Amino acid sequence: MSFEHPNRNNETMRDVELDIMSRPPEHNTTNLDLDRMNLMLDLLGHPEQSFRVIHVTGTNGKGSTARMAEAICRAYGMRTGLYTSPHLERINERICIDGQQLSDDDFIDIWDQTKDLVALVDAKMEEQGKPKMSFFEVLTAMAIWKFADAPVDVAIVEVGMGGAWDATNVINADAAIIGPVDMDHMQWLGDTVEKIAGEKVGIIKPNCTAIIGPQPHEEAVMPIIEEAAACNHATLVRDGYEMTVTDRMPAVGGQVATLTTPNGTYEGVPIAKFGEHQAHNALAALAAAEVVIPVNGPLDGDLVAEALSSVKIPGRIEQIRTSPTIILDGGHNVNAAEALRKAIEESYDFQQLVGVVAMMRDKQVEEYLGVLEPILSSVVVTENSWRDRVMSADDLEKIAVDVFGRDRVIKEPNLPDAIQTAVNMVDAEDELGVGYGHGVLICGSFVTAGDARTMLEEHASPTMKQAMNIHQPVVEPDDSEASPDQQASEAADEAADTLDDQVSPDDFDVFDVLGLGKSASSDTGTGNADAADDTDSTQD
């Protein structure tokens, strides 16, 4: 807690998260304006004016691009603030200072400092017959206040959904990044790419630099972007024109590419993510960093390489296990599925890849599955923890059967069961038992990826516990008879010698990882009920 603002009400992190996440969603058709955010910033004294800003929108790739831009700025010694959504496992993930998410104490502290002002905004809106602040607006206000309080030199801010009326659009960008514009969130942004582009160009502000990623609907979208840039006297930097990716090749853990920006050429840049789309995300991030870093000419190539080779992007084509290979991806629309398929085809050589899929009801489910069908040998349909929005396993099964055929589809409504089923299918075909050429892809939603990540990373297996138990504190020998501690140490050494005989490194059981018994698993939830949904609020 801060000295000036202690935790006055002794709130827990759980209390604060419930306070915030119980508020109305961002995608409420009655609150498509910036009235609440503008009033909040008035009350705060406009802290958003105290730092430079990289603002990122697009149908896909926003989170990856934002994290890459933040890493480059931080490598240059700038103090950074990063605001992203949705979170995969913990709400703290959304707000980072210098690459580190806020601690529970810091998060509670920022809520304690801002909640009375939130109440004032709510009361004013009620007087006017308008909705109170949404949870995304509250989180955005908290992030802006924290960035000013830190203070940061530059804030990298990811749009929630759209652009023009998104809560983040109360900031004025120095660099506005617009990634690929495609069909998603049509019920809020419009049913054509032209309408969606019209919303996203709202982040282009007077005299900023507008950095435009590759556009799958270039003929329809680029005239809208160019007009917005001209109206705001913005400098236009377009992928394929003023900036380019060349000499790209896959490499261990990602890829290497040559990136050319308006300021110079960076050869052989290592990028720690798979897929051509990530190289273009890195290019946009680099061009944006050039705008806000106070350096004339090109940036230092070694610092750029160091930054881009170290960026970790949870839930985006993220390999979290080997033997068997398990990949997580939170993409949920057709464009994301296409990028995922290309990355897997380029970077892996699977003879067998089993999909574990859970999706939201409002997504283009059949189209998404259709894109992935050629790379999946079979698919296990399931459900994630967002019960209000997830498509039922029964409904998803019907669609999957139409796409894959009856013989390639299995239904397991419980996510742990679904993962275990997929792993069993892979193990059955893996004659060597080493995992090469055999894998599991868990995908369809950021909630699905978050649920699975929590299960597979945070819960220690009995095998791990057994290994940890053999490591005892070192006991210094003396001349006396062996003490009980020494005897325990000797026993531990003996256990270590025989550990290989007790534990097979190829053993994998999702129920062990979760600490569940198979009989209990069917009655156990997936555990990520508090994860934000794909639109969160809203991740484009």
HUTA-V31174 format. One record per pair of residues at least 6 apart in sequence whose C-alpha atoms are under 8 Angstrom apart, sorted by sequence separation. I is the first residue (numbers start at 1). J is the second residue. D is the distance in whole Angstrom. If there is no record, write none. Layout:
{{I & J & D} {I & J & D}}
This chain:
{{1 & 7 & 6} {41 & 47 & 7} {56 & 62 & 6} {73 & 79 & 8} {74 & 80 & 6} {87 & 93 & 6} {95 & 101 & 6} {96 & 102 & 6} {125 & 131 & 6} {126 & 132 & 7} {160 & 166 & 6} {163 & 169 & 6} {186 & 192 & 8} {189 & 195 & 7} {190 & 196 & 6} {204 & 210 & 6} {215 & 221 & 7} {229 & 235 & 7} {237 & 243 & 7} {249 & 255 & 6} {250 & 256 & 6} {259 & 265 & 6} {260 & 266 & 6} {319 & 325 & 7} {320 & 326 & 6} {321 & 327 & 7} {331 & 337 & 7} {359 & 365 & 7} {384 & 390 & 7} {412 & 418 & 5} {427 & 433 & 7} {430 & 436 & 8} {442 & 448 & 7} {443 & 449 & 6} {511 & 517 & 6} {533 & 539 & 8} {534 & 540 & 7} {41 & 48 & 8} {73 & 80 & 7} {87 & 94 & 6} {94 & 101 & 7} {95 & 102 & 6} {125 & 132 & 6} {159 & 166 & 7} {160 & 167 & 8} {189 & 196 & 5} {215 & 222 & 8} {229 & 236 & 7} {248 & 255 & 7} {249 & 256 & 6} {258 & 265 & 7} {259 & 266 & 5} {271 & 278 & 8} {319 & 326 & 6} {320 & 327 & 6} {383 & 390 & 6} {401 & 408 & 8} {411 & 418 & 8} {442 & 449 & 7} {511 & 518 & 6} {86 & 94 & 7} {93 & 101 & 5} {147 & 155 & 7} {159 & 167 & 8} {160 & 168 & 7} {183 & 191 & 8} {248 & 256 & 6} {249 & 257 & 6} {258 & 266 & 6} {259 & 267 & 6} {271 & 279 & 7} {290 & 298 & 7} {319 & 327 & 4} {320 & 328 & 7} {383 & 391 & 7} {401 & 409 & 6} {427 & 435 & 8} {430 & 438 & 7} {56 & 65 & 8} {84 & 93 & 8} {85 & 94 & 6} {92 & 101 & 6} {93 & 102 & 7} {122 & 131 & 8} {123 & 132 & 8} {159 & 168 & 6} {183 & 192 & 7} {247 & 256 & 8} {248 & 257 & 4} {258 & 267 & 4} {290 & 299 & 7} {318 & 327 & 5} {319 & 328 & 6} {383 & 392 & 6} {400 & 409 & 7} {429 & 438 & 8} {477 & 486 & 8} {56 & 66 & 7} {70 & 80 & 7} {84 & 94 & 5} {92 & 102 & 6} {122 & 132 & 5} {158 & 168 & 8} {159 & 169 & 8} {183 & 193 & 6} {186 & 196 & 8} {189 & 199 & 7} {226 & 236 & 8} {247 & 257 & 5} {248 & 258 & 7} {257 & 267 & 7} {258 & 268 & 5} {259 & 269 & 7} {317 & 327 & 6} {318 & 328 & 5} {382 & 392 & 8} {383 & 393 & 6} {442 & 452 & 8} {475 & 485 & 7} {511 & 521 & 7} {70 & 81 & 8} {83 & 94 & 5} {84 & 95 & 7} {92 & 103 & 7} {121 & 132 & 7} {122 & 133 & 6} {157 & 168 & 7} {182 & 193 & 6} {246 & 257 & 6} {247 & 258 & 6} {257 & 268 & 5} {258 & 269 & 6} {271 & 282 & 8} {317 & 328 & 6} {318 & 329 & 6} {329 & 340 & 8} {382 & 393 & 5} {475 & 486 & 6} {70 & 82 & 7} {82 & 94 & 8} {83 & 95 & 5} {92 & 104 & 7} {121 & 133 & 7} {181 & 193 & 7} {245 & 257 & 7} {246 & 258 & 5} {256 & 268 & 6} {257 & 269 & 5} {316 & 328 & 7} {317 & 329 & 5} {381 & 393 & 6} {397 & 409 & 7} {426 & 438 & 6} {82 & 95 & 6} {83 & 96 & 7} {183 & 196 & 8} {245 & 258 & 6} {246 & 259 & 7} {256 & 269 & 5} {257 & 270 & 7} {315 & 328 & 6} {316 & 329 & 5} {317 & 330 & 8} {397 & 410 & 8} {426 & 439 & 7} {81 & 95 & 7} {82 & 96 & 5} {182 & 196 & 8} {245 & 259 & 5} {256 & 270 & 4} {257 & 271 & 8} {315 & 329 & 5} {316 & 330 & 6} {382 & 396 & 8} {397 & 411 & 6} {426 & 440 & 8} {475 & 489 & 7} {67 & 82 & 8} {81 & 96 & 6} {82 & 97 & 7} {92 & 107 & 7} {118 & 133 & 7} {181 & 196 & 7} {244 & 259 & 6} {245 & 260 & 7} {255 & 270 & 6} {256 & 271 & 6} {315 & 330 & 5} {316 & 331 & 7} {381 & 396 & 7} {474 & 489 & 7} {66 & 82 & 8} {81 & 97 & 5} {82 & 98 & 8} {181 & 197 & 6} {243 & 259 & 8} {244 & 260 & 5} {254 & 270 & 8} {255 & 271 & 5} {381 & 397 & 6} {423 & 439 & 8} {473 & 489 & 8} {80 & 97 & 6} {81 & 98 & 6} {82 & 99 & 7} {243 & 260 & 5} {244 & 261 & 7} {254 & 271 & 6} {255 & 272 & 7} {394 & 411 & 8} {423 & 440 & 7} {472 & 489 & 6} {66 & 84 & 8} {79 & 97 & 8} {80 & 98 & 5} {81 & 99 & 8} {243 & 261 & 4} {254 & 272 & 5} {255 & 273 & 7} {286 & 304 & 8} {393 & 411 & 7} {422 & 440 & 7} {79 & 98 & 6} {80 & 99 & 7} {210 & 229 & 7} {242 & 261 & 7} {243 & 262 & 6} {253 & 272 & 6} {254 & 273 & 4} {255 & 274 & 6} {381 & 400 & 8} {393 & 412 & 7} {118 & 138 & 7} {242 & 262 & 6} {253 & 273 & 7} {254 & 274 & 5} {255 & 275 & 8} {393 & 413 & 5} {472 & 492 & 7} {63 & 84 & 6} {253 & 274 & 7} {254 & 275 & 8} {355 & 376 & 6} {379 & 400 & 8} {392 & 413 & 8} {471 & 492 & 7} {63 & 85 & 7} {178 & 200 & 7} {257 & 279 & 7} {261 & 283 & 8} {353 & 375 & 7} {354 & 376 & 6} {355 & 377 & 8} {357 & 379 & 7} {470 & 492 & 5} {178 & 201 & 8} {201 & 224 & 8} {260 & 283 & 8} {317 & 340 & 7} {353 & 376 & 5} {354 & 377 & 6} {355 & 378 & 6} {356 & 379 & 6} {357 & 380 & 6} {358 & 381 & 6} {470 & 493 & 7} {74 & 98 & 7} {136 & 160 & 8} {193 & 217 & 8} {197 & 221 & 6} {201 & 225 & 6} {204 & 228 & 7} {208 & 232 & 8} {210 & 234 & 6} {212 & 236 & 8} {214 & 238 & 8} {250 & 274 & 8} {255 & 279 & 8} {259 & 283 & 6} {352 & 376 & 7} {353 & 377 & 6} {354 & 378 & 5} {355 & 379 & 4} {356 & 380 & 5} {357 & 381 & 5} {358 & 382 & 5} {359 & 383 & 7} {74 & 99 & 8} {204 & 229 & 7} {207 & 232 & 6} {208 & 233 & 8} {209 & 234 & 5} {210 & 235 & 6} {211 & 236 & 6} {212 & 237 & 6} {213 & 238 & 6} {214 & 239 & 6} {237 & 262 & 8} {261 & 286 & 8} {262 & 287 & 8} {352 & 377 & 6} {353 & 378 & 7} {354 & 379 & 6} {355 & 380 & 6} {356 & 381 & 6} {357 & 382 & 6} {358 & 383 & 5} {359 & 384 & 8} {470 & 495 & 7} {194 & 220 & 6} {198 & 224 & 7} {202 & 228 & 8} {206 & 232 & 4} {207 & 233 & 5} {208 & 234 & 5} {209 & 235 & 5} {210 & 236 & 5} {211 & 237 & 5} {212 & 238 & 5} {213 & 239 & 5} {214 & 240 & 7} {261 & 287 & 6} {282 & 308 & 7} {354 & 380 & 7} {356 & 382 & 7} {357 & 383 & 8} {358 & 384 & 6} {378 & 404 & 8} {470 & 496 & 6} {140 & 167 & 7} {162 & 189 & 7} {176 & 203 & 6} {193 & 220 & 7} {194 & 221 & 6} {197 & 224 & 7} {198 & 225 & 8} {201 & 228 & 6} {205 & 232 & 6} {206 & 233 & 6} {207 & 234 & 5} {208 & 235 & 6} {209 & 236 & 6} {210 & 237 & 6} {211 & 238 & 6} {212 & 239 & 6} {263 & 290 & 8} {332 & 359 & 7} {362 & 389 & 8} {71 & 99 & 7} {114 & 142 & 7} {140 & 168 & 6} {176 & 204 & 6} {193 & 221 & 7} {197 & 225 & 7} {204 & 232 & 7} {206 & 234 & 6} {207 & 235 & 7} {209 & 237 & 7} {211 & 239 & 8} {361 & 389 & 6} {381 & 409 & 7} {70 & 99 & 8} {176 & 205 & 8} {205 & 234 & 7} {360 & 389 & 6} {361 & 390 & 6} {379 & 408 & 6} {380 & 409 & 6} {381 & 410 & 6} {382 & 411 & 6} {137 & 167 & 5} {173 & 203 & 7} {194 & 224 & 7} {204 & 234 & 7} {333 & 363 & 7} {334 & 364 & 7} {341 & 371 & 7} {345 & 375 & 8} {360 & 390 & 4} {361 & 391 & 5} {373 & 403 & 7} {378 & 408 & 4} {379 & 409 & 5} {380 & 410 & 5} {381 & 411 & 5} {382 & 412 & 5} {383 & 413 & 5} {384 & 414 & 8} {111 & 142 & 7} {136 & 167 & 7} {137 & 168 & 8} {172 & 203 & 8} {173 & 204 & 7} {248 & 279 & 8} {332 & 363 & 7} {333 & 364 & 6} {337 & 368 & 6} {341 & 372 & 6} {359 & 390 & 6} {360 & 391 & 5} {369 & 400 & 7} {373 & 404 & 7} {377 & 408 & 7} {378 & 409 & 6} {379 & 410 & 6} {380 & 411 & 6} {381 & 412 & 6} {382 & 413 & 4} {383 & 414 & 6} {384 & 415 & 7} {110 & 142 & 6} {173 & 205 & 6} {176 & 208 & 7} {178 & 210 & 7} {269 & 301 & 8} {333 & 365 & 8} {358 & 390 & 7} {359 & 391 & 6} {378 & 410 & 8} {380 & 412 & 7} {381 & 413 & 7} {382 & 414 & 6} {383 & 415 & 6} {467 & 499 & 8} {169 & 202 & 8} {172 & 205 & 6} {174 & 207 & 8} {175 & 208 & 6} {176 & 209 & 6} {177 & 210 & 6} {178 & 211 & 6} {179 & 212 & 6} {180 & 213 & 6} {264 & 297 & 7} {265 & 298 & 8} {334 & 367 & 6} {338 & 371 & 6} {358 & 391 & 7} {366 & 399 & 6} {370 & 403 & 6} {382 & 415 & 6} {162 & 196 & 7} {165 & 199 & 8} {169 & 203 & 6} {174 & 208 & 5} {175 & 209 & 5} {176 & 210 & 5} {177 & 211 & 5} {178 & 212 & 5} {179 & 213 & 4} {180 & 214 & 6} {181 & 215 & 6} {182 & 216 & 7} {245 & 279 & 7} {263 & 297 & 5} {264 & 298 & 5} {271 & 305 & 8} {334 & 368 & 5} {337 & 371 & 6} {338 & 372 & 8} {341 & 375 & 7} {365 & 399 & 8} {366 & 400 & 7} {369 & 403 & 7} {110 & 145 & 8} {164 & 199 & 5} {173 & 208 & 6} {174 & 209 & 6} {175 & 210 & 6} {176 & 211 & 6} {177 & 212 & 6} {178 & 213 & 6} {179 & 214 & 7} {180 & 215 & 5} {181 & 216 & 7} {182 & 217 & 7} {245 & 280 & 7} {263 & 298 & 5} {266 & 301 & 6} {269 & 304 & 8} {270 & 305 & 6} {333 & 368 & 6} {337 & 372 & 7} {358 & 393 & 8} {110 & 146 & 7} {163 & 199 & 5} {164 & 200 & 6} {175 & 211 & 7} {177 & 213 & 8} {179 & 215 & 7} {180 & 216 & 7} {181 & 217 & 7} {269 & 305 & 5} {272 & 308 & 6} {332 & 368 & 7} {382 & 418 & 6} {162 & 199 & 5} {163 & 200 & 4} {164 & 201 & 7} {165 & 202 & 8} {271 & 308 & 5} {272 & 309 & 5} {334 & 371 & 7} {366 & 403 & 7} {381 & 418 & 7} {415 & 452 & 8} {162 & 200 & 5} {163 & 201 & 7} {164 & 202 & 4} {245 & 283 & 7} {270 & 308 & 6} {271 & 309 & 5} {272 & 310 & 6} {358 & 396 & 8} {380 & 418 & 6} {163 & 202 & 5} {164 & 203 & 6} {244 & 283 & 7} {269 & 308 & 8} {270 & 309 & 5} {271 & 310 & 8} {272 & 311 & 6} {163 & 203 & 6} {181 & 221 & 8} {243 & 283 & 8} {269 & 309 & 8} {272 & 312 & 8} {463 & 503 & 7} {239 & 280 & 8} {380 & 421 & 8} {380 & 422 & 7} {274 & 317 & 7} {243 & 287 & 8} {273 & 317 & 8} {239 & 284 & 8} {95 & 143 & 6} {97 & 147 & 8} {462 & 512 & 6} {461 & 512 & 5} {462 & 513 & 8} {461 & 513 & 4} {97 & 150 & 8} {460 & 513 & 6} {461 & 514 & 7} {462 & 515 & 8} {456 & 510 & 7} {459 & 513 & 6} {460 & 514 & 7} {461 & 515 & 6} {97 & 152 & 8} {459 & 514 & 6} {460 & 515 & 8} {459 & 515 & 7} {83 & 140 & 8} {456 & 513 & 6} {455 & 513 & 7} {456 & 514 & 7} {455 & 514 & 6} {83 & 143 & 7} {386 & 447 & 7} {277 & 339 & 6} {356 & 418 & 7} {385 & 447 & 7} {276 & 339 & 8} {356 & 419 & 7} {384 & 447 & 7} {385 & 448 & 8} {275 & 339 & 7} {384 & 448 & 5} {275 & 340 & 7} {383 & 448 & 8} {81 & 147 & 6} {214 & 280 & 8} {276 & 342 & 8} {356 & 422 & 7} {385 & 451 & 7} {213 & 280 & 7} {275 & 342 & 7} {276 & 343 & 7} {355 & 422 & 7} {384 & 451 & 7} {213 & 281 & 7} {275 & 343 & 4} {354 & 422 & 6} {274 & 343 & 6} {275 & 344 & 8} {274 & 344 & 8} {81 & 152 & 6} {213 & 284 & 7} {275 & 346 & 7} {354 & 425 & 8} {455 & 526 & 8} {79 & 151 & 8} {80 & 152 & 5} {81 & 153 & 8} {83 & 155 & 8} {212 & 284 & 7} {275 & 347 & 8} {354 & 426 & 7} {434 & 506 & 7} {455 & 527 & 8} {79 & 152 & 5} {80 & 153 & 6} {81 & 154 & 6} {82 & 155 & 6} {83 & 156 & 6} {84 & 157 & 7} {85 & 158 & 7} {211 & 284 & 6} {274 & 347 & 7} {353 & 426 & 8} {433 & 506 & 7} {454 & 527 & 8} {17 & 91 & 7} {43 & 117 & 7} {78 & 152 & 8} {79 & 153 & 5} {80 & 154 & 5} {81 & 155 & 4} {82 & 156 & 5} {83 & 157 & 5} {84 & 158 & 5} {352 & 426 & 7} {452 & 526 & 8} {454 & 528 & 7} {78 & 153 & 6} {79 & 154 & 7} {80 & 155 & 6} {81 & 156 & 6} {82 & 157 & 6} {83 & 158 & 6} {84 & 159 & 8} {85 & 160 & 7} {451 & 526 & 6} {78 & 154 & 7} {80 & 156 & 7} {84 & 160 & 8} {211 & 287 & 7} {451 & 527 & 6} {40 & 117 & 7} {211 & 288 & 7} {451 & 528 & 5} {40 & 118 & 7} {450 & 528 & 7} {209 & 288 & 8} {451 & 531 & 8} {40 & 121 & 6} {73 & 154 & 8} {447 & 528 & 7} {450 & 531 & 7} {39 & 121 & 7} {209 & 291 & 7} {356 & 440 & 7} {360 & 444 & 8} {447 & 531 & 6} {36 & 121 & 6} {352 & 437 & 6} {353 & 438 & 6} {354 & 439 & 6} {355 & 440 & 6} {356 & 441 & 6} {357 & 442 & 6} {358 & 443 & 7} {359 & 444 & 5} {360 & 445 & 7} {447 & 532 & 7} {70 & 156 & 6} {350 & 436 & 8} {351 & 437 & 5} {352 & 438 & 5} {353 & 439 & 5} {354 & 440 & 5} {355 & 441 & 5} {356 & 442 & 5} {357 & 443 & 5} {358 & 444 & 5} {359 & 445 & 6} {423 & 509 & 8} {447 & 533 & 6} {69 & 156 & 7} {350 & 437 & 4} {351 & 438 & 6} {352 & 439 & 6} {353 & 440 & 6} {354 & 441 & 6} {355 & 442 & 6} {356 & 443 & 6} {357 & 444 & 5} {358 & 445 & 7} {446 & 533 & 7} {447 & 534 & 7} {349 & 437 & 6} {350 & 438 & 6} {353 & 441 & 7} {355 & 443 & 7} {445 & 533 & 8} {446 & 534 & 6} {36 & 125 & 7} {348 & 437 & 8} {350 & 439 & 7} {359 & 448 & 8} {420 & 509 & 7} {445 & 534 & 6} {66 & 156 & 6} {358 & 448 & 6} {420 & 510 & 6} {13 & 104 & 6} {66 & 157 & 7} {357 & 448 & 8} {419 & 510 & 7} {420 & 511 & 8} {16 & 108 & 7} {66 & 158 & 7} {254 & 347 & 8} {13 & 107 & 8} {416 & 510 & 7} {13 & 108 & 6} {16 & 111 & 7} {63 & 158 & 7} {416 & 511 & 7} {12 & 108 & 8} {36 & 132 & 8} {37 & 133 & 8} {48 & 144 & 6} {51 & 147 & 8} {62 & 158 & 6} {250 & 346 & 7} {11 & 108 & 7} {36 & 133 & 6} {47 & 144 & 7} {48 & 145 & 8} {51 & 148 & 7} {62 & 159 & 8} {250 & 347 & 7} {47 & 145 & 6} {50 & 148 & 6} {31 & 130 & 8} {324 & 423 & 7} {30 & 130 & 8} {31 & 131 & 6} {37 & 137 & 7} {41 & 141 & 8} {48 & 148 & 7} {54 & 154 & 7} {56 & 156 & 8} {7 & 108 & 7} {30 & 131 & 7} {36 & 137 & 8} {40 & 141 & 7} {44 & 145 & 8} {47 & 148 & 6} {51 & 152 & 6} {52 & 153 & 6} {53 & 154 & 6} {54 & 155 & 6} {55 & 156 & 6} {56 & 157 & 6} {57 & 158 & 6} {7 & 109 & 6} {51 & 153 & 5} {52 & 154 & 4} {53 & 155 & 5} {54 & 156 & 5} {55 & 157 & 5} {56 & 158 & 5} {57 & 159 & 5} {179 & 281 & 8} {324 & 426 & 7} {6 & 109 & 7} {51 & 154 & 5} {52 & 155 & 6} {53 & 156 & 6} {54 & 157 & 6} {55 & 158 & 6} {56 & 159 & 6} {324 & 427 & 8} {1 & 105 & 6} {2 & 106 & 8} {5 & 109 & 7} {8 & 112 & 8} {37 & 141 & 7} {51 & 155 & 7} {53 & 157 & 7} {55 & 159 & 7} {57 & 161 & 8} {58 & 162 & 8} {417 & 521 & 7} {1 & 106 & 6} {7 & 112 & 7} {57 & 162 & 7} {416 & 521 & 7} {417 & 522 & 7} {6 & 112 & 8} {57 & 163 & 7} {1 & 108 & 8} {2 & 109 & 7} {5 & 112 & 7} {177 & 284 & 7} {414 & 521 & 8} {1 & 109 & 6} {5 & 113 & 7} {24 & 132 & 8} {26 & 134 & 6} {414 & 522 & 6} {24 & 133 & 7} {25 & 134 & 6} {26 & 135 & 7} {23 & 133 & 7} {24 & 134 & 5} {25 & 135 & 6} {26 & 136 & 6} {323 & 433 & 8} {324 & 434 & 7} {325 & 435 & 6} {414 & 524 & 8} {416 & 526 & 7} {23 & 134 & 5} {24 & 135 & 6} {25 & 136 & 7} {26 & 137 & 7} {177 & 288 & 7} {323 & 434 & 6} {324 & 435 & 4} {325 & 436 & 8} {332 & 443 & 8} {414 & 525 & 7} {415 & 526 & 6} {23 & 135 & 5} {176 & 288 & 8} {323 & 435 & 4} {324 & 436 & 8} {327 & 439 & 8} {329 & 441 & 8} {331 & 443 & 7} {332 & 444 & 5} {414 & 526 & 7} {22 & 135 & 7} {175 & 288 & 6} {322 & 435 & 7} {323 & 436 & 7} {325 & 438 & 7} {326 & 439 & 6} {327 & 440 & 6} {328 & 441 & 6} {329 & 442 & 6} {330 & 443 & 6} {331 & 444 & 6} {332 & 445 & 5} {21 & 135 & 6} {324 & 438 & 6} {325 & 439 & 5} {326 & 440 & 5} {327 & 441 & 5} {328 & 442 & 5} {329 & 443 & 5} {330 & 444 & 6} {331 & 445 & 6} {332 & 446 & 8} {20 & 135 & 5} {324 & 439 & 6} {325 & 440 & 6} {326 & 441 & 6} {327 & 442 & 6} {328 & 443 & 6} {329 & 444 & 7} {330 & 445 & 5} {331 & 446 & 7} {175 & 291 & 6} {324 & 440 & 7} {326 & 442 & 7} {329 & 445 & 8} {330 & 446 & 4} {62 & 179 & 7} {174 & 291 & 7} {175 & 292 & 8} {329 & 446 & 7} {330 & 447 & 7} {20 & 138 & 7} {53 & 171 & 8} {55 & 173 & 6} {61 & 179 & 7} {174 & 292 & 7} {330 & 448 & 7} {20 & 139 & 8} {53 & 172 & 7} {54 & 173 & 6} {55 & 174 & 8} {57 & 176 & 8} {58 & 177 & 8} {60 & 179 & 7} {61 & 180 & 8} {330 & 449 & 5} {53 & 173 & 5} {54 & 174 & 6} {55 & 175 & 6} {56 & 176 & 6} {57 & 177 & 6} {58 & 178 & 5} {59 & 179 & 7} {60 & 180 & 6} {329 & 449 & 6} {330 & 450 & 8} {52 & 173 & 7} {53 & 174 & 5} {54 & 175 & 5} {55 & 176 & 5} {56 & 177 & 5} {57 & 178 & 5} {58 & 179 & 4} {59 & 180 & 6} {60 & 181 & 8} {328 & 449 & 6} {49 & 171 & 8} {52 & 174 & 6} {53 & 175 & 7} {54 & 176 & 6} {55 & 177 & 6} {56 & 178 & 6} {57 & 179 & 6} {58 & 180 & 5} {59 & 181 & 5} {48 & 171 & 6} {54 & 177 & 7} {56 & 179 & 8} {58 & 181 & 5} {59 & 182 & 6} {59 & 183 & 7} {328 & 452 & 8} {59 & 184 & 7} {328 & 453 & 8} {37 & 167 & 6} {34 & 165 & 6} {315 & 446 & 7} {33 & 165 & 5} {34 & 166 & 7} {38 & 170 & 7} {32 & 165 & 6} {33 & 166 & 8} {34 & 167 & 6} {37 & 170 & 7} {320 & 453 & 8} {32 & 166 & 8} {315 & 449 & 6} {34 & 169 & 8} {315 & 450 & 7} {34 & 170 & 7} {320 & 457 & 8} {154 & 292 & 7} {315 & 453 & 8} {385 & 525 & 7} {385 & 526 & 6} {58 & 200 & 7} {384 & 526 & 7} {385 & 527 & 7} {57 & 200 & 7} {385 & 528 & 6} {386 & 529 & 6} {385 & 529 & 5} {386 & 531 & 8} {57 & 203 & 8} {386 & 533 & 7} {55 & 203 & 7} {184 & 333 & 7} {183 & 333 & 8} {183 & 334 & 8} {182 & 335 & 7} {29 & 188 & 8} {27 & 188 & 7} {184 & 363 & 8} {323 & 506 & 6} {332 & 534 & 8} {68 & 281 & 8} {69 & 282 & 8} {64 & 278 & 8} {68 & 282 & 6} {72 & 286 & 7} {78 & 293 & 8} {61 & 277 & 8} {65 & 281 & 5} {69 & 285 & 4} {73 & 289 & 6} {61 & 278 & 8} {64 & 281 & 7} {65 & 282 & 6} {68 & 285 & 6} {69 & 286 & 6} {72 & 289 & 7} {76 & 293 & 8} {68 & 286 & 8} {65 & 284 & 7} {66 & 285 & 7} {69 & 288 & 7} {70 & 289 & 8} {61 & 281 & 7} {65 & 285 & 5} {69 & 289 & 6} {73 & 293 & 7} {88 & 314 & 8} {76 & 303 & 7} {88 & 315 & 7} {75 & 303 & 6} {75 & 304 & 7} {72 & 303 & 7} {75 & 306 & 8} {72 & 304 & 6} {75 & 307 & 6} {54 & 288 & 7} {72 & 307 & 5} {71 & 307 & 5} {72 & 308 & 7} {71 & 308 & 7} {54 & 292 & 8} {53 & 292 & 8} {68 & 307 & 7} {52 & 292 & 7} {68 & 308 & 6} {71 & 311 & 7} {68 & 311 & 6} {67 & 311 & 7} {67 & 313 & 7} {64 & 313 & 6} {63 & 313 & 8} {64 & 316 & 8} {60 & 331 & 8} {60 & 335 & 7} {59 & 335 & 8} {60 & 336 & 6} {185 & 535 & 7} {185 & 540 & 7} {184 & 540 & 7} {88 & 446 & 7} {88 & 447 & 7} {86 & 446 & 8} {88 & 449 & 7} {89 & 450 & 6} {88 & 450 & 4} {89 & 451 & 7} {87 & 450 & 8} {88 & 451 & 8} {89 & 453 & 8} {88 & 453 & 8} {89 & 454 & 7} {161 & 535 & 7} {160 & 535 & 8} {160 & 536 & 7} {161 & 537 & 7} {160 & 537 & 6} {161 & 538 & 5} {160 & 538 & 4} {161 & 539 & 6} {162 & 540 & 7} {160 & 539 & 5} {161 & 540 & 5} {159 & 539 & 8} {160 & 540 & 7} {136 & 536 & 8} {136 & 537 & 6} {89 & 528 & 7} {91 & 531 & 8} {89 & 530 & 8} {90 & 531 & 7} {89 & 531 & 6} {88 & 531 & 6} {87 & 531 & 6} {88 & 532 & 7} {86 & 531 & 8} {87 & 532 & 6} {86 & 532 & 5} {86 & 533 & 7} {86 & 534 & 7} {86 & 536 & 6} {85 & 536 & 7} {86 & 537 & 7} {85 & 537 & 8} {86 & 538 & 7} {85 & 538 & 7} {86 & 539 & 6} {85 & 539 & 6} {62 & 540 & 8} {60 & 540 & 6} {59 & 540 & 5} {58 & 540 & 7} {57 & 540 & 8} {27 & 535 & 8} {27 & 536 & 8} {26 & 536 & 7} {27 & 537 & 6} {25 & 536 & 7} {26 & 537 & 5} {27 & 538 & 8} {25 & 537 & 6} {26 & 538 & 7}}
